[in-house]
Amino acid sequence: MTTVTVNETTNTVVVTTPGPAGPSGAAAIMVRGQCSKMTDGTIDITAEGAYITTGLTATLDTDTAYGMVLGTDDTFGLRNTSGGTKLFRIYGSIDATDGNNSTLGVKLAKNGVAIDNSECRAFTGSGAQEAKLVTSWMVELDDGDEVSLLIANHSNTTDITLKRGRVIAVEVRA
């Protein structure tokens, strides 16, 4: 909207036509959130190759969150509370082990449903070496939708020890 300001004292006219909102504009605040767990947690594996929730609770970074909160259906995830439908770039990662020489997998999930195209697998190695799994995908979330991580042990039914993990969501704009 164009505004015209007339100053009769100085006989000046200022015409202002704002451009599109940029990184510093009020309209440019993007919805975002991140949560993490930096201490060990056990993920109970009951079936080889089955993707399940971690069953763990992450910590929301409240200093950077805007329009997102910790998930309610899966507390190792993020929920869109922006009031609208948004496209997000989601990043998820875990460092984990199951003891010895196993293939672990991670996928993103929307409202608990696996996003198969986001799957990543890694090998734990010997001597309880940690597998480093990273995934990223763009996901559209309606207000109230959640995004989280699903984990699988593709080698056996040994429980997985999560050492570190995080989920980050940043709104994508055209």
PyRosetta script that sets phi, psi and omega in degrees:
from pyrosetta import init, pose_from_sequence

init()
pose = pose_from_sequence("MTTVTVNETTNTVVVTTPGPAGPSGAAAIMVRGQCSKMTDGTIDITAEGAYITTGLTATLDTDTAYGMVLGTDDTFGLRNTSGGTKLFRIYGSIDATDGNNSTLGVKLAKNGVAIDNSECRAFTGSGAQEAKLVTSWMVELDDGDEVSLLIANHSNTTDITLKRGRVIAVEVRA")
pose.set_psi(1, 132.9)
pose.set_omega(1, 178.7)
pose.set_phi(2, -87.2)
pose.set_psi(2, 135.5)
pose.set_omega(2, 176.7)
pose.set_phi(3, -119.3)
pose.set_psi(3, 145.0)
pose.set_omega(3, 177.4)
pose.set_phi(4, -120.1)
pose.set_psi(4, 125.3)
pose.set_omega(4, 178.7)
pose.set_phi(5, -116.4)
pose.set_psi(5, 122.9)
pose.set_omega(5, 179.5)
pose.set_phi(6, -108.9)
pose.set_psi(6, 126.0)
pose.set_omega(6, 176.2)
pose.set_phi(7, -109.1)
pose.set_psi(7, 104.0)
pose.set_omega(7, -176.6)
pose.set_phi(8, -71.8)
pose.set_psi(8, -22.2)
pose.set_omega(8, 179.8)
pose.set_phi(9, -71.1)
pose.set_psi(9, -41.6)
pose.set_omega(9, -177.5)
pose.set_phi(10, -103.8)
pose.set_psi(10, 2.0)
pose.set_omega(10, -177.5)
pose.set_phi(11, 53.1)
pose.set_psi(11, 48.6)
pose.set_omega(11, 178.2)
pose.set_phi(12, -122.0)
pose.set_psi(12, 152.1)
pose.set_omega(12, 175.7)
pose.set_phi(13, -126.7)
pose.set_psi(13, 128.9)
pose.set_omega(13, 177.5)
pose.set_phi(14, -116.8)
pose.set_psi(14, 123.3)
pose.set_omega(14, 177.0)
pose.set_phi(15, -108.3)
pose.set_psi(15, 124.8)
pose.set_omega(15, -177.8)
pose.set_phi(16, -119.0)
pose.set_psi(16, 123.9)
pose.set_omega(16, 174.8)
pose.set_phi(17, -125.5)
pose.set_psi(17, 100.7)
pose.set_omega(17, -178.4)
pose.set_phi(18, -67.5)
pose.set_psi(18, 143.4)
pose.set_omega(18, 175.9)
pose.set_phi(19, -86.8)
pose.set_psi(19, -171.8)
pose.set_omega(19, 178.0)
pose.set_phi(20, -63.6)
pose.set_psi(20, 148.3)
pose.set_omega(20, -179.1)
pose.set_phi(21, -61.8)
pose.set_psi(21, 134.4)
pose.set_omega(21, 177.6)
pose.set_phi(22, -107.9)
pose.set_psi(22, -170.0)
pose.set_omega(22, -177.0)
pose.set_phi(23, -58.1)
pose.set_psi(23, -26.0)
pose.set_omega(23, -178.0)
pose.set_phi(24, -98.4)
pose.set_psi(24, -4.7)
pose.set_omega(24, -178.4)
pose.set_phi(25, -76.9)
pose.set_psi(25, 152.0)
pose.set_omega(25, -178.5)
pose.set_phi(26, -60.9)
pose.set_psi(26, -33.9)
pose.set_omega(26, -179.0)
pose.set_phi(27, -74.9)
pose.set_psi(27, -6.4)
pose.set_omega(27, -175.2)
pose.set_phi(28, -92.2)
pose.set_psi(28, 4.1)
pose.set_omega(28, 179.5)
pose.set_phi(29, -68.0)
pose.set_psi(29, 120.0)
pose.set_omega(29, -177.1)
pose.set_phi(30, -98.6)
pose.set_psi(30, 143.4)
pose.set_omega(30, 177.7)
pose.set_phi(31, -69.6)
pose.set_psi(31, 136.6)
pose.set_omega(31, -178.4)
pose.set_phi(32, -160.5)
pose.set_psi(32, 160.7)
pose.set_omega(32, 176.0)
pose.set_phi(33, -168.0)
pose.set_psi(33, 155.4)
pose.set_omega(33, 174.5)
pose.set_phi(34, -149.7)
pose.set_psi(34, 143.8)
pose.set_omega(34, 177.3)
pose.set_phi(35, -138.7)
pose.set_psi(35, 155.4)
pose.set_omega(35, -176.9)
pose.set_phi(36, -153.7)
pose.set_psi(36, 163.1)
pose.set_omega(36, 171.6)
pose.set_phi(37, -136.0)
pose.set_psi(37, 122.2)
pose.set_omega(37, -174.7)
pose.set_phi(38, -114.4)
pose.set_psi(38, 14.1)
pose.set_omega(38, 176.7)
pose.set_phi(39, -124.4)
pose.set_psi(39, 157.4)
pose.set_omega(39, -177.8)
pose.set_phi(40, -58.2)
pose.set_psi(40, 142.2)
pose.set_omega(40, 173.9)
pose.set_phi(41, -147.1)
pose.set_psi(41, 143.7)
pose.set_omega(41, -178.0)
pose.set_phi(42, -97.6)
pose.set_psi(42, 129.3)
pose.set_omega(42, 176.3)
pose.set_phi(43, -105.7)
pose.set_psi(43, 117.7)
pose.set_omega(43, -174.1)
pose.set_phi(44, -78.3)
pose.set_psi(44, 108.3)
pose.set_omega(44, -179.1)
pose.set_phi(45, -96.3)
pose.set_psi(45, 123.8)
pose.set_omega(45, -179.8)
pose.set_phi(46, -114.2)
pose.set_psi(46, -16.6)
pose.set_omega(46, 180.0)
pose.set_phi(47, -141.2)
pose.set_psi(47, 130.3)
pose.set_omega(47, 178.8)
pose.set_phi(48, -62.1)
pose.set_psi(48, 130.5)
pose.set_omega(48, 175.8)
pose.set_phi(49, 79.7)
pose.set_psi(49, 0.0)
pose.set_omega(49, -179.1)
pose.set_phi(50, -90.1)
pose.set_psi(50, 127.9)
pose.set_omega(50, 178.1)
pose.set_phi(51, -82.2)
pose.set_psi(51, 127.8)
pose.set_omega(51, -178.2)
pose.set_phi(52, -134.5)
pose.set_psi(52, 163.5)
pose.set_omega(52, 173.7)
pose.set_phi(53, -69.0)
pose.set_psi(53, 159.6)
pose.set_omega(53, -179.8)
pose.set_phi(54, -69.6)
pose.set_psi(54, -28.9)
pose.set_omega(54, -174.7)
pose.set_phi(55, 73.5)
pose.set_psi(55, 8.8)
pose.set_omega(55, -177.7)
pose.set_phi(56, -106.7)
pose.set_psi(56, 164.8)
pose.set_omega(56, 178.8)
pose.set_phi(57, -112.6)
pose.set_psi(57, 123.5)
pose.set_omega(57, 176.2)
pose.set_phi(58, -87.8)
pose.set_psi(58, 172.0)
pose.set_omega(58, 176.3)
pose.set_phi(59, -110.8)
pose.set_psi(59, 126.0)
pose.set_omega(59, 178.2)
pose.set_phi(60, -75.9)
pose.set_psi(60, 133.7)
pose.set_omega(60, 173.2)
pose.set_phi(61, -82.9)
pose.set_psi(61, 94.1)
pose.set_omega(61, -175.3)
pose.set_phi(62, -72.1)
pose.set_psi(62, -17.6)
pose.set_omega(62, 178.5)
pose.set_phi(63, -70.9)
pose.set_psi(63, -25.7)
pose.set_omega(63, -177.5)
pose.set_phi(64, -112.7)
pose.set_psi(64, -11.2)
pose.set_omega(64, -176.5)
pose.set_phi(65, -71.2)
pose.set_psi(65, 137.4)
pose.set_omega(65, 174.2)
pose.set_phi(66, -147.3)
pose.set_psi(66, 113.0)
pose.set_omega(66, 179.8)
pose.set_phi(67, 77.6)
pose.set_psi(67, 13.4)
pose.set_omega(67, 176.9)
pose.set_phi(68, -141.5)
pose.set_psi(68, 148.4)
pose.set_omega(68, 176.6)
pose.set_phi(69, -134.1)
pose.set_psi(69, 171.9)
pose.set_omega(69, 175.8)
pose.set_phi(70, -62.1)
pose.set_psi(70, 143.0)
pose.set_omega(70, -179.9)
pose.set_phi(71, -58.8)
pose.set_psi(71, 151.4)
pose.set_omega(71, 177.0)
pose.set_phi(72, -102.5)
pose.set_psi(72, -35.3)
pose.set_omega(72, 176.6)
pose.set_phi(73, -79.1)
pose.set_psi(73, -34.1)
pose.set_omega(73, 175.7)
pose.set_phi(74, -134.6)
pose.set_psi(74, 109.9)
pose.set_omega(74, -174.5)
pose.set_phi(75, -80.0)
pose.set_psi(75, 9.6)
pose.set_omega(75, 168.8)
pose.set_phi(76, -112.6)
pose.set_psi(76, 50.1)
pose.set_omega(76, -178.9)
pose.set_phi(77, -161.0)
pose.set_psi(77, -173.9)
pose.set_omega(77, -176.8)
pose.set_phi(78, -127.0)
pose.set_psi(78, 145.3)
pose.set_omega(78, 179.8)
pose.set_phi(79, -118.3)
pose.set_psi(79, 133.1)
pose.set_omega(79, 177.4)
pose.set_phi(80, -75.6)
pose.set_psi(80, 118.3)
pose.set_omega(80, 177.0)
pose.set_phi(81, -121.8)
pose.set_psi(81, 26.5)
pose.set_omega(81, -175.1)
pose.set_phi(82, -76.2)
pose.set_psi(82, -15.6)
pose.set_omega(82, -177.4)
pose.set_phi(83, 92.4)
pose.set_psi(83, -0.1)
pose.set_omega(83, -179.1)
pose.set_phi(84, -148.6)
pose.set_psi(84, 173.5)
pose.set_omega(84, 176.1)
pose.set_phi(85, -84.8)
pose.set_psi(85, 129.9)
pose.set_omega(85, -176.6)
pose.set_phi(86, -135.6)
pose.set_psi(86, 151.1)
pose.set_omega(86, 171.6)
pose.set_phi(87, -95.7)
pose.set_psi(87, 130.0)
pose.set_omega(87, -177.9)
pose.set_phi(88, -122.9)
pose.set_psi(88, 147.3)
pose.set_omega(88, 164.2)
pose.set_phi(89, -94.1)
pose.set_psi(89, 121.1)
pose.set_omega(89, -177.9)
pose.set_phi(90, -106.4)
pose.set_psi(90, 135.1)
pose.set_omega(90, 175.8)
pose.set_phi(91, -123.6)
pose.set_psi(91, 131.6)
pose.set_omega(91, 176.5)
pose.set_phi(92, -136.4)
pose.set_psi(92, 142.0)
pose.set_omega(92, 177.2)
pose.set_phi(93, -150.1)
pose.set_psi(93, 151.7)
pose.set_omega(93, 173.1)
pose.set_phi(94, -141.9)
pose.set_psi(94, 148.9)
pose.set_omega(94, 165.9)
pose.set_phi(95, -112.1)
pose.set_psi(95, 123.5)
pose.set_omega(95, -173.1)
pose.set_phi(96, -151.5)
pose.set_psi(96, 163.6)
pose.set_omega(96, 175.9)
pose.set_phi(97, -146.2)
pose.set_psi(97, 159.5)
pose.set_omega(97, 172.0)
pose.set_phi(98, -126.4)
pose.set_psi(98, 10.1)
pose.set_omega(98, 177.8)
pose.set_phi(99, 119.0)
pose.set_psi(99, -59.3)
pose.set_omega(99, -171.6)
pose.set_phi(100, -164.5)
pose.set_psi(100, 122.9)
pose.set_omega(100, 168.3)
pose.set_phi(101, 49.1)
pose.set_psi(101, 59.1)
pose.set_omega(101, 179.6)
pose.set_phi(102, -129.3)
pose.set_psi(102, 157.1)
pose.set_omega(102, 174.6)
pose.set_phi(103, -100.1)
pose.set_psi(103, 121.1)
pose.set_omega(103, 177.4)
pose.set_phi(104, -107.8)
pose.set_psi(104, 155.0)
pose.set_omega(104, 179.6)
pose.set_phi(105, -133.9)
pose.set_psi(105, 154.2)
pose.set_omega(105, 176.4)
pose.set_phi(106, -137.6)
pose.set_psi(106, 143.0)
pose.set_omega(106, 174.0)
pose.set_phi(107, -139.0)
pose.set_psi(107, 153.0)
pose.set_omega(107, 168.7)
pose.set_phi(108, -81.6)
pose.set_psi(108, 156.1)
pose.set_omega(108, 176.7)
pose.set_phi(109, -135.7)
pose.set_psi(109, 141.2)
pose.set_omega(109, 173.2)
pose.set_phi(110, -110.0)
pose.set_psi(110, 118.6)
pose.set_omega(110, -178.1)
pose.set_phi(111, 52.7)
pose.set_psi(111, 38.3)
pose.set_omega(111, 176.3)
pose.set_phi(112, 84.3)
pose.set_psi(112, -4.7)
pose.set_omega(112, -179.3)
pose.set_phi(113, -98.7)
pose.set_psi(113, 125.3)
pose.set_omega(113, -176.8)
pose.set_phi(114, -60.3)
pose.set_psi(114, 140.4)
pose.set_omega(114, 170.4)
pose.set_phi(115, -100.4)
pose.set_psi(115, 95.3)
pose.set_omega(115, -171.2)
pose.set_phi(116, -58.9)
pose.set_psi(116, -34.6)
pose.set_omega(116, -178.8)
pose.set_phi(117, -68.3)
pose.set_psi(117, -9.7)
pose.set_omega(117, -179.4)
pose.set_phi(118, -94.9)
pose.set_psi(118, 4.8)
pose.set_omega(118, -174.9)
pose.set_phi(119, -63.5)
pose.set_psi(119, 140.2)
pose.set_omega(119, 173.3)
pose.set_phi(120, -138.2)
pose.set_psi(120, 140.4)
pose.set_omega(120, 177.5)
pose.set_phi(121, -125.9)
pose.set_psi(121, 151.8)
pose.set_omega(121, 176.8)
pose.set_phi(122, -150.3)
pose.set_psi(122, 157.1)
pose.set_omega(122, -175.8)
pose.set_phi(123, -100.5)
pose.set_psi(123, 135.9)
pose.set_omega(123, -176.7)
pose.set_phi(124, -78.4)
pose.set_psi(124, -23.9)
pose.set_omega(124, -177.3)
pose.set_phi(125, 76.9)
pose.set_psi(125, -171.9)
pose.set_omega(125, -177.0)
pose.set_phi(126, -97.7)
pose.set_psi(126, 166.1)
pose.set_omega(126, 176.4)
pose.set_phi(127, 62.0)
pose.set_psi(127, 34.9)
pose.set_omega(127, 177.9)
pose.set_phi(128, 63.4)
pose.set_psi(128, 29.8)
pose.set_omega(128, 174.5)
pose.set_phi(129, -63.5)
pose.set_psi(129, 142.5)
pose.set_omega(129, -176.9)
pose.set_phi(130, -82.6)
pose.set_psi(130, 137.0)
pose.set_omega(130, 169.9)
pose.set_phi(131, -83.7)
pose.set_psi(131, 140.2)
pose.set_omega(131, 178.3)
pose.set_phi(132, -112.2)
pose.set_psi(132, 108.2)
pose.set_omega(132, -176.5)
pose.set_phi(133, -110.5)
pose.set_psi(133, 132.0)
pose.set_omega(133, -179.2)
pose.set_phi(134, -134.9)
pose.set_psi(134, 137.8)
pose.set_omega(134, 176.4)
pose.set_phi(135, -140.7)
pose.set_psi(135, 154.6)
pose.set_omega(135, 178.2)
pose.set_phi(136, -152.7)
pose.set_psi(136, 141.8)
pose.set_omega(136, -178.8)
pose.set_phi(137, -161.6)
pose.set_psi(137, 153.0)
pose.set_omega(137, 173.4)
pose.set_phi(138, -92.5)
pose.set_psi(138, 133.2)
pose.set_omega(138, -174.3)
pose.set_phi(139, -137.1)
pose.set_psi(139, 132.4)
pose.set_omega(139, 174.5)
pose.set_phi(140, -88.0)
pose.set_psi(140, 126.5)
pose.set_omega(140, -180.0)
pose.set_phi(141, -119.9)
pose.set_psi(141, 123.8)
pose.set_omega(141, 170.1)
pose.set_phi(142, -74.4)
pose.set_psi(142, 164.4)
pose.set_omega(142, 174.8)
pose.set_phi(143, -57.5)
pose.set_psi(143, 126.4)
pose.set_omega(143, -178.9)
pose.set_phi(144, 96.2)
pose.set_psi(144, -15.4)
pose.set_omega(144, 177.4)
pose.set_phi(145, -70.9)
pose.set_psi(145, 154.3)
pose.set_omega(145, -179.5)
pose.set_phi(146, -124.7)
pose.set_psi(146, 152.4)
pose.set_omega(146, 173.0)
pose.set_phi(147, -127.7)
pose.set_psi(147, 138.6)
pose.set_omega(147, -176.4)
pose.set_phi(148, -152.4)
pose.set_psi(148, -177.8)
pose.set_omega(148, 178.9)
pose.set_phi(149, -105.6)
pose.set_psi(149, 143.1)
pose.set_omega(149, 170.0)
pose.set_phi(150, -116.0)
pose.set_psi(150, 144.0)
pose.set_omega(150, -174.3)
pose.set_phi(151, -126.0)
pose.set_psi(151, 147.1)
pose.set_omega(151, 176.5)
pose.set_phi(152, -143.1)
pose.set_psi(152, 149.3)
pose.set_omega(152, 169.2)
pose.set_phi(153, -107.1)
pose.set_psi(153, 110.4)
pose.set_omega(153, -175.7)
pose.set_phi(154, -87.0)
pose.set_psi(154, -0.6)
pose.set_omega(154, -176.4)
pose.set_phi(155, -108.0)
pose.set_psi(155, -28.1)
pose.set_omega(155, -175.8)
pose.set_phi(156, -167.8)
pose.set_psi(156, -167.5)
pose.set_omega(156, 179.2)
pose.set_phi(157, -109.0)
pose.set_psi(157, 22.5)
pose.set_omega(157, 176.6)
pose.set_phi(158, -70.2)
pose.set_psi(158, 135.7)
pose.set_omega(158, 177.8)
pose.set_phi(159, -58.3)
pose.set_psi(159, 149.8)
pose.set_omega(159, 178.4)
pose.set_phi(160, -100.8)
pose.set_psi(160, 136.1)
pose.set_omega(160, 173.1)
pose.set_phi(161, -101.8)
pose.set_psi(161, 111.8)
pose.set_omega(161, 174.5)
pose.set_phi(162, -78.8)
pose.set_psi(162, 125.2)
pose.set_omega(162, 179.4)
pose.set_phi(163, -94.4)
pose.set_psi(163, -41.3)
pose.set_omega(163, 179.2)
pose.set_phi(164, -152.9)
pose.set_psi(164, 147.9)
pose.set_omega(164, 176.5)
pose.set_phi(165, -161.5)
pose.set_psi(165, 156.9)
pose.set_omega(165, -179.6)
pose.set_phi(166, -156.1)
pose.set_psi(166, 154.9)
pose.set_omega(166, 172.1)
pose.set_phi(167, -132.6)
pose.set_psi(167, 130.1)
pose.set_omega(167, 179.8)
pose.set_phi(168, -127.8)
pose.set_psi(168, 134.1)
pose.set_omega(168, 177.4)
pose.set_phi(169, -128.8)
pose.set_psi(169, 128.2)
pose.set_omega(169, 178.3)
pose.set_phi(170, -131.1)
pose.set_psi(170, 129.4)
pose.set_omega(170, 179.1)
pose.set_phi(171, -61.2)
pose.set_psi(171, 140.0)
pose.set_omega(171, 176.4)
pose.set_phi(172, -107.3)
pose.set_psi(172, 129.9)
pose.set_omega(172, 177.9)
pose.set_phi(173, -114.8)
pose.set_psi(173, 147.4)
pose.set_omega(173, 178.8)
pose.set_phi(174, -75.4)
pose.dump_pdb("model.pdb")
